[in-house]
Amino acid sequence: MIKVLFDVVQDYYWPSFEPIYKNLEKAENYLLEIRVGKNQERKLGFLLFSKKSETQQKYIERGFKITDRIDGFDAVVCGDTLKNPEKYGDAVLCDVDHGPCFKTLRYRNLLKQTKTRYVCFLEGEYRRKRFEYYGLDKKEEIRVIGLPKLDPFFDGTFDRKKIIEEAGLDPSKKTILYAPTYKPTSIFIVSPFLPALADEFNVIYKLHPYSWSGKYAPRSQHKAAQKAAAENKSLFLVPQNIHNMMKYMYAADVMISEASSVINEFLSLGRCGVIVDLEHEKLRHSDGEPLLDEDPKNWLYDSFVHIRKGEELQEAVRTALAPSDERIKSIEKDKKYIFKYTDGYSSERFRTSLEELLSQGKKEV
């Protein structure tokens, strides 16, 4: 049996893991276990509380095998670099990342662990070139397989009409998804204009989990979202306990965001989105390194509609709903550059790659 650990440090990593888990589960030669992280929430402004037990129980109720062990596995699936990776023994460390964004975080975390070698599964040519730019192609094992997280978009998993109806929205209207990240965020620019947008369209508002927890972002972020939802009942605010937004992306005709990985994920559907351009030059990590790897103002410039002010939102949405022929061509070009595969079989390619690596011997990876 091939023993695989899914290290779910943050619960919102699971959508990136789930298609892989399901694919391996179908095979007869895998033993799969899940390890859940602390999933901390900040209360009273400074106290951190662990939600590990609560999160574990959700996985147990769904029939998953939970463990606190990290040794004795043939492979470990992770959404970011692992804390104390040497404690995982000689397992193949499979970095599938939790979102294909253009922040520097993935690169800098991999570079920090100079003595650890990961197998990094990449979504396409763009990411491969960025790994080369940072010299990570010389440090890590790279496999370009597409993005397993997106498999449900292309394998018949979702029904758009059903998703919209379950959210209590009108299937006859176009659906707009607003999915901001927590840093840098467009929440305070966009939120005041969403109730008016909901007069014309279905609006789904999906916050990043950190915007709810208060650990890395102020609670004013989710309060702004709650205020917008209270002002128009045609605006559906996705509940705090729902981290997986894949079905809402699939249901949306247009998505609005800024420096979030969901921008790229939505592009894979071949639809047009709206990017809110933010001042990002001063955004730095604690060591002074830039937070973003790309200038959002230039990202998907010919494919998605860019705005800087909330007053531009409604017109931008209309433009995105009826893209020009030139914009459609740009969307297809960017999609092929970022995602090598959008066929629903990326998790199958992951399994094939893993078995090939294991057949070579774990110490050689």
Order of alpha helices (4+ residues) and beta strands (2+ residues): beta-alpha-beta-beta-beta-alpha-beta-beta-alpha-beta-alpha-alpha-beta-alpha-alpha-beta-alpha-alpha-beta-alpha-alpha-beta-alpha-beta-alpha-beta-beta-alpha-alpha-alpha
